[in-house]
Amino acid sequence: MATMSNLLYLVHRLPYPPNKGDKVRSYHLLKHLSQRHRVFLGTFVDDPADEAYLDTVRAICPDLYVARLNPRTARLRSLTGLLTHQALGLRYYRDADLQAWVNQTLVAHKMDAAIVFSSVMAQYVSCASGNTILPLLVDFVDVDSAKWTQYAASHKWPLSWLYRREGARMLAYERAVAARAQRSFFVTENETALFRNMAPESAHRVGVISNGVDADYFSPDPACASPFTDTDVHPEQMPLVFTGAMDYWPNIDAVTWFVQQILPLLRQTWPQLCFYIVGRSPSPAVLALASSVVVVTGTVPDIRPFLQHAAVVVAPLRVARGIQNKILEAMAMARPVVASQSCVEAIDARPGEELISAAEATDFVREIDALLKAPVRAAAVGQSGRRRVVQSYSWDAHLGRLDEHLSDQSPAQGNA
């Protein structure tokens, strides 16, 4: 679009720092939009540590409103949704002050479109006073309703009942949002096909915006020192690495399964193996995994050294949706990655050559063992994976798909 437009951008979590999957995607979307338009960003801060980055976000997007969200209070507030037919996630992210800012912004500045990241933020557009015609683009990312239903199968009552209820309520909400939106996006073809099947009335207005990775930032550096040499573990250790936000249940489940079912079998052949769980906010369950052969790092200033010097990077996710940024980042660092079959299927890569697929615990053991026994092949898989990321996973190329839908709007004239 040649002329700058005014865009309302609503995100459920401050899109900086890009240190977890959703924040990586929302940050790159913010950066992409801000290069071309005037963006009015409304978002939440749910981690006090993120307060330090507000000036960084304002440098990208001066028109910023931040609502503070206390997760414990929000969880209690969400339970009021049990008294209604609402999804609990809507109540969790409901904030009167943010709604007031949205209303005031729409009055003060003629908006050309609203872009919503995560379906729960669409409620601020639908509830905005006097706003029934504002074009709406929604980045659902994943089918959240399916995620909650999947959680239900992995938990006992009463959580199974609660998650199943949330899946049903969220699906009804997602369908209403998609019916209102000019265009809706998901991160993979599989998620898109799933939602088209679940919401056939909106199938013709649903598309894909894949995840990407900054392959210049995530690039092997010969001068990068190993983070594993200064540990108390055996100096000849062979590090296996998992990265991610460690208060996120699918990640917790993944590393717990790996430590309990996969690592002991591998160590029968490779006693020098050590498993590194690298990521912020490790839960008590994750901290309890720490041992002489399992290192829980917590927050690290830079995950790239851990990826670059890993013998193998693993992503044993049993409950996961869409493209996993952690996998793309490890591939960009030219390391061999062994990931769950569902994660591999979401990525445009040749299984066995650019990315290794495993379904069961025995598959992970077999594939990791094979890579450890053949370091030349492991290096080749890593190099092939990096080439795939450079070729197929540029952020600008993927986010450019959004621009064609924004170009349908007439830029606002004479705005303050």
C-alpha positions as CSV (number, residue, x, y, z in Angstrom):
1,M,0.0,0.0,0.0
2,A,1.6,3.3,-1.1
3,T,-0.3,5.5,1.4
4,M,0.1,4.9,5.2
5,S,-3.0,3.6,6.9
6,N,-4.1,3.7,10.6
7,L,-4.3,0.2,12.0
8,L,-5.5,-1.0,15.4
9,Y,-3.4,-3.9,16.5
10,L,-4.5,-5.9,19.6
11,V,-2.3,-8.5,21.1
12,H,-2.9,-10.6,24.2
13,R,0.8,-10.4,25.4
14,L,3.4,-7.6,24.9
15,P,5.1,-8.6,21.7
16,Y,8.6,-8.2,23.1
17,P,11.0,-9.6,23.9
18,P,10.5,-12.3,21.2
19,N,11.5,-15.1,23.6
20,K,8.6,-17.5,23.2
21,G,6.5,-18.7,20.3
22,D,3.6,-16.4,20.3
23,K,5.7,-13.3,21.1
24,V,8.1,-14.1,18.2
25,R,5.2,-14.1,15.8
26,S,3.4,-11.1,17.2
27,Y,6.7,-9.1,17.4
28,H,7.5,-9.7,13.7
29,L,3.9,-8.8,12.8
30,L,4.2,-5.6,14.7
31,K,7.6,-4.8,13.0
32,H,6.2,-5.6,9.6
33,L,3.1,-3.4,10.0
34,S,5.0,-0.5,11.6
35,Q,7.2,-0.2,8.5
36,R,4.2,0.5,6.4
37,H,1.5,2.0,8.6
38,R,0.7,3.9,11.7
39,V,0.0,1.2,14.3
40,F,-2.1,1.7,17.5
41,L,-1.1,-1.2,19.7
42,G,-3.2,-2.3,22.7
43,T,-1.7,-5.2,24.7
44,F,-1.2,-6.8,28.1
45,V,1.9,-7.2,30.3
46,D,1.5,-10.4,32.3
47,D,5.1,-10.7,33.3
48,P,6.7,-7.9,35.4
49,A,10.1,-8.6,33.7
50,D,8.5,-7.3,30.4
51,E,8.1,-3.8,31.9
52,A,11.8,-3.2,31.1
53,Y,11.0,-3.5,27.3
54,L,8.2,-0.9,27.1
55,D,10.5,1.8,25.7
56,T,11.8,-0.7,23.1
57,V,8.2,-1.3,21.9
58,R,7.4,2.4,21.9
59,A,10.4,3.0,19.7
60,I,8.7,0.7,17.1
61,C,5.2,1.8,17.9
62,P,4.7,5.1,19.7
63,D,0.9,4.7,19.9
64,L,1.0,2.1,22.6
65,Y,-1.4,1.2,25.4
66,V,-0.5,-1.4,28.0
67,A,-2.9,-3.0,30.4
68,R,-1.4,-4.9,33.4
69,L,-2.6,-8.4,33.9
70,N,-2.0,-10.4,37.1
71,P,-2.3,-14.1,36.1
72,R,-3.6,-15.2,39.5
73,T,-6.3,-12.5,39.6
74,A,-7.1,-13.2,35.9
75,R,-7.6,-16.9,36.6
76,L,-10.0,-16.1,39.4
77,R,-11.8,-13.6,37.2
78,S,-12.1,-16.2,34.4
79,L,-14.0,-18.5,36.6
80,T,-17.0,-16.1,36.5
81,G,-17.4,-17.5,32.9
82,L,-18.7,-20.7,34.5
83,L,-21.9,-18.7,35.3
84,T,-22.4,-17.8,31.7
85,H,-21.9,-19.5,28.3
86,Q,-18.6,-17.7,27.7
87,A,-15.2,-19.3,27.2
88,L,-13.1,-18.7,30.3
89,G,-10.3,-17.3,28.2
90,L,-12.5,-14.3,27.3
91,R,-13.0,-13.4,30.9
92,Y,-9.3,-13.9,31.6
93,Y,-8.4,-11.2,29.1
94,R,-11.3,-8.9,29.8
95,D,-10.1,-5.4,30.9
96,A,-12.4,-2.3,31.1
97,D,-9.5,0.2,30.8
98,L,-8.2,-1.5,27.6
99,Q,-11.8,-1.4,26.2
100,A,-12.0,2.3,27.0
101,W,-8.7,2.9,25.2
102,V,-10.0,1.1,22.2
103,N,-13.2,3.1,22.2
104,Q,-11.3,6.4,22.6
105,T,-8.8,5.5,19.9
106,L,-11.5,4.7,17.4
107,V,-13.1,8.1,18.1
108,A,-9.9,10.1,17.9
109,H,-8.4,8.4,14.8
110,K,-10.2,7.0,11.8
111,M,-9.0,3.4,11.6
112,D,-8.6,1.6,8.3
113,A,-8.6,-1.8,9.8
114,A,-8.2,-3.8,13.0
115,I,-5.8,-6.6,13.3
116,V,-6.3,-9.1,16.1
117,F,-3.6,-11.4,17.3
118,S,-5.2,-14.3,19.2
119,S,-8.9,-14.7,19.0
120,V,-9.6,-13.6,22.6
121,M,-8.6,-10.0,21.6
122,A,-11.4,-9.8,19.0
123,Q,-13.8,-9.1,21.9
124,Y,-12.4,-5.5,22.1
125,V,-13.5,-4.8,18.5
126,S,-16.9,-6.4,18.8
127,C,-17.6,-4.5,22.0
128,A,-16.3,-1.2,20.8
129,S,-18.9,1.5,20.8
130,G,-20.2,2.6,17.5
131,N,-18.0,0.2,15.6
132,T,-19.8,-2.2,13.4
133,I,-18.1,-1.7,10.0
134,L,-14.3,-1.6,10.9
135,P,-12.6,-4.2,8.6
136,L,-11.2,-7.0,10.8
137,L,-8.3,-9.3,10.1
138,V,-7.6,-12.1,12.7
139,D,-4.5,-14.0,13.3
140,F,-5.8,-17.0,15.2
141,V,-2.4,-18.6,15.0
142,D,-3.7,-22.1,16.0
143,V,-7.2,-23.5,16.6
144,D,-7.3,-22.9,20.3
145,S,-10.6,-24.7,20.8
146,A,-8.9,-27.9,19.5
147,K,-6.0,-27.4,21.9
148,W,-8.3,-27.3,24.9
149,T,-10.2,-30.4,23.7
150,Q,-6.8,-32.1,23.3
151,Y,-5.9,-31.1,26.8
152,A,-9.1,-32.7,28.1
153,A,-7.9,-36.1,26.8
154,S,-4.7,-35.8,28.8
155,H,-6.2,-34.9,32.2
156,K,-8.5,-36.4,34.8
157,W,-11.8,-35.0,36.0
158,P,-12.5,-32.2,36.9
159,L,-9.9,-30.7,34.6
160,S,-11.0,-32.9,31.7
161,W,-14.5,-31.6,32.1
162,L,-13.3,-28.0,32.3
163,Y,-11.0,-28.3,29.3
164,R,-13.7,-30.0,27.2
165,R,-16.1,-27.2,28.2
166,E,-13.6,-24.6,27.2
167,G,-13.0,-26.3,23.9
168,A,-16.7,-26.2,23.0
169,R,-17.2,-22.6,24.2
170,M,-14.1,-21.4,22.4
171,L,-15.1,-23.0,19.2
172,A,-18.4,-21.2,19.2
173,Y,-16.6,-18.0,19.8
174,E,-14.0,-18.7,17.1
175,R,-16.7,-19.3,14.6
176,A,-18.4,-16.0,15.5
177,V,-15.1,-14.1,15.1
178,A,-14.3,-15.7,11.8
179,A,-17.8,-14.9,10.5
180,R,-17.3,-11.3,11.4
181,A,-13.7,-11.1,10.0
182,Q,-12.8,-10.1,6.5
183,R,-10.0,-12.6,6.6
184,S,-8.7,-15.1,9.2
185,F,-5.3,-16.7,9.3
186,F,-3.7,-19.8,10.8
187,V,-0.1,-20.8,11.0
188,T,-0.2,-24.1,9.0
189,E,-2.2,-25.7,6.2
190,N,-3.3,-28.4,8.6
191,E,-4.7,-25.9,11.1
192,T,-6.4,-24.0,8.3
193,A,-8.0,-27.2,7.0
194,L,-9.1,-28.2,10.5
195,F,-10.8,-24.9,11.1
196,R,-12.5,-24.9,7.7
197,N,-14.0,-28.2,8.6
198,M,-15.1,-26.9,12.0
199,A,-16.4,-23.6,10.7
200,P,-17.5,-24.3,7.1
201,E,-19.5,-21.1,6.9
202,S,-16.2,-19.1,6.9
203,A,-14.1,-21.6,4.9
204,H,-13.7,-19.2,2.0
205,R,-12.2,-16.4,4.2
206,V,-9.5,-18.5,5.9
207,G,-5.9,-18.6,4.9
208,V,-2.3,-19.4,6.0
209,I,0.4,-17.1,7.3
210,S,3.3,-19.4,8.2
211,N,5.8,-18.7,11.0
212,G,9.3,-17.6,10.1
213,V,12.7,-17.2,11.6
214,D,15.4,-14.5,11.4
215,A,18.1,-16.6,9.8
216,D,20.7,-13.8,10.1
217,Y,20.2,-13.7,13.9
218,F,19.9,-17.5,14.3
219,S,23.1,-18.3,12.4
220,P,26.1,-20.4,13.5
221,D,29.0,-18.3,14.8
222,P,32.5,-19.9,14.8
223,A,33.5,-17.5,17.6
224,C,30.6,-18.6,19.9
225,A,31.8,-20.3,23.0
226,S,30.1,-23.4,24.3
227,P,27.9,-22.9,27.4
228,F,28.5,-26.5,28.4
229,T,32.3,-26.4,29.2
230,D,32.0,-24.7,32.6
231,T,29.6,-27.1,34.2
232,D,30.3,-29.7,36.9
233,V,29.1,-32.5,34.6
234,H,31.6,-34.7,32.9
235,P,33.8,-32.7,30.5
236,E,33.1,-35.1,27.7
237,Q,29.4,-34.7,28.0
238,M,27.1,-34.9,25.0
239,P,24.4,-32.3,25.4
240,L,20.9,-32.8,24.2
241,V,18.9,-29.5,24.3
242,F,15.2,-28.5,24.5
243,T,14.3,-24.8,24.4
244,G,11.0,-23.1,25.3
245,A,8.9,-21.3,27.9
246,M,8.9,-23.8,30.7
247,D,5.7,-22.7,32.4
248,Y,3.8,-23.8,29.3
249,W,2.1,-27.2,29.8
250,P,2.9,-28.8,26.4
251,N,6.6,-28.0,27.1
252,I,6.4,-29.3,30.6
253,D,4.8,-32.5,29.4
254,A,7.4,-32.8,26.6
255,V,10.5,-32.6,28.9
256,T,8.9,-34.8,31.6
257,W,8.2,-37.5,29.1
258,F,11.7,-37.2,27.7
259,V,13.4,-37.4,31.1
260,Q,11.3,-40.3,32.3
261,Q,10.9,-42.4,29.1
262,I,13.6,-41.5,26.6
263,L,16.8,-40.3,28.3
264,P,17.3,-43.4,30.5
265,L,17.2,-45.6,27.4
266,L,19.7,-43.4,25.6
267,R,22.1,-43.3,28.5
268,Q,22.4,-47.1,28.5
269,T,24.5,-46.6,25.3
270,W,25.6,-43.0,25.8
271,P,26.3,-42.5,29.5
272,Q,27.9,-39.1,28.8
273,L,24.6,-37.7,27.6
274,C,23.2,-34.7,29.5
275,F,19.8,-33.1,28.9
276,Y,19.5,-29.3,29.0
277,I,16.1,-27.8,29.5
278,V,16.7,-24.1,28.4
279,G,13.9,-21.6,28.9
280,R,12.2,-19.1,31.2
281,S,10.0,-19.7,34.2
282,P,10.5,-23.4,34.8
283,S,7.5,-24.8,36.7
284,P,8.0,-26.8,40.0
285,A,7.5,-29.9,37.9
286,V,10.3,-29.0,35.6
287,L,12.6,-27.9,38.4
288,A,12.0,-31.3,40.0
289,L,13.6,-33.0,36.9
290,A,17.0,-31.5,37.7
291,S,19.7,-34.0,38.4
292,S,23.3,-34.8,37.6
293,V,22.3,-35.5,34.1
294,V,19.4,-33.0,33.7
295,V,20.2,-29.3,33.8
296,V,17.3,-26.8,34.1
297,T,18.8,-23.4,33.2
298,G,15.9,-21.1,33.7
299,T,16.2,-17.8,31.7
300,V,19.4,-17.4,29.7
301,P,20.6,-14.2,28.0
302,D,20.9,-16.0,24.6
303,I,19.7,-19.4,23.6
304,R,21.9,-19.5,20.5
305,P,25.0,-21.0,22.2
306,F,23.0,-23.8,23.6
307,L,21.6,-24.6,20.2
308,Q,24.8,-24.3,18.3
309,H,26.8,-26.6,20.6
310,A,24.1,-29.2,21.2
311,A,24.8,-32.7,19.9
312,V,21.1,-33.0,19.0
313,V,18.2,-30.6,19.6
314,V,15.0,-32.4,20.6
315,A,11.3,-31.4,20.5
316,P,9.3,-34.3,22.0
317,L,6.0,-32.4,22.0
318,R,3.0,-34.7,22.5
319,V,0.5,-31.8,22.7
320,A,1.4,-29.1,20.2
321,R,-0.3,-27.2,17.4
322,G,1.1,-25.4,14.4
323,I,4.7,-24.6,13.5
324,Q,7.1,-24.6,16.5
325,N,9.5,-21.6,16.4
326,K,11.9,-23.6,18.6
327,I,12.3,-26.1,15.8
328,L,12.9,-23.5,13.1
329,E,15.5,-21.7,15.3
330,A,17.4,-24.9,15.9
331,M,17.3,-25.7,12.2
332,A,18.6,-22.2,11.4
333,M,21.5,-22.8,13.8
334,A,22.4,-25.8,11.6
335,R,21.8,-28.4,14.3
336,P,20.1,-31.8,13.8
337,V,16.6,-31.8,15.2
338,V,14.5,-34.8,16.3
339,A,10.9,-33.7,16.8
340,S,7.5,-35.3,17.3
341,Q,5.8,-36.4,14.1
342,S,3.0,-33.9,14.4
343,C,5.6,-31.0,14.6
344,V,7.5,-32.3,11.6
345,E,4.3,-32.6,9.5
346,A,3.7,-28.9,10.1
347,I,7.0,-27.8,8.6
348,D,7.9,-27.7,5.0
349,A,11.0,-29.9,5.3
350,R,12.2,-33.2,4.0
351,P,11.9,-35.8,6.9
352,G,15.1,-37.7,7.4
353,E,17.2,-35.2,5.5
354,E,16.4,-31.7,6.9
355,L,14.4,-32.7,10.0
356,I,14.0,-36.0,11.9
357,S,10.6,-37.3,12.8
358,A,9.8,-39.5,15.8
359,A,6.4,-40.7,17.1
360,E,7.0,-42.9,20.1
361,A,9.7,-42.9,22.8
362,T,11.4,-45.8,21.1
363,D,11.5,-43.8,17.9
364,F,13.2,-40.9,19.7
365,V,15.8,-43.3,21.1
366,R,16.5,-44.9,17.7
367,E,16.8,-41.6,15.8
368,I,18.9,-39.8,18.4
369,D,21.2,-42.9,18.7
370,A,21.6,-43.0,15.0
371,L,22.7,-39.3,14.8
372,L,25.1,-39.7,17.7
373,K,26.7,-42.7,16.0
374,A,27.1,-40.8,12.7
375,P,28.3,-37.2,13.4
376,V,28.9,-36.6,9.6
377,R,25.3,-37.4,8.9
378,A,24.2,-35.3,11.9
379,A,26.1,-32.3,10.6
380,A,24.6,-32.8,7.1
381,V,21.1,-32.9,8.5
382,G,21.9,-29.6,10.4
383,Q,23.2,-27.9,7.3
384,S,20.3,-29.1,5.2
385,G,17.9,-27.8,7.8
386,R,19.4,-24.4,7.8
387,R,19.2,-24.2,4.0
388,R,15.5,-25.1,4.3
389,V,14.9,-22.3,6.8
390,V,16.7,-19.7,4.7
391,Q,14.8,-20.8,1.6
392,S,11.3,-21.2,3.0
393,Y,10.9,-19.4,6.3
394,S,11.5,-15.6,5.8
395,W,9.2,-13.5,7.9
396,D,8.7,-10.8,5.3
397,A,7.7,-13.3,2.7
398,H,5.0,-14.8,4.9
399,L,3.7,-11.6,6.4
400,G,3.5,-10.1,2.9
401,R,0.4,-12.2,2.5
402,L,-1.3,-9.8,5.0
403,D,-0.6,-6.8,2.9
404,E,-2.8,-7.8,0.0
405,H,-5.8,-7.8,2.3
406,L,-4.9,-4.4,3.8
407,S,-4.6,-2.9,0.3
408,D,-8.3,-3.4,-0.1
409,Q,-8.9,-0.7,2.5
410,S,-8.9,3.0,1.7
411,P,-6.3,4.9,3.7
412,A,-7.6,7.3,6.3
413,Q,-7.2,10.9,5.3
414,G,-6.4,13.9,7.5
415,N,-6.0,11.9,10.7
416,A,-4.5,13.4,13.9
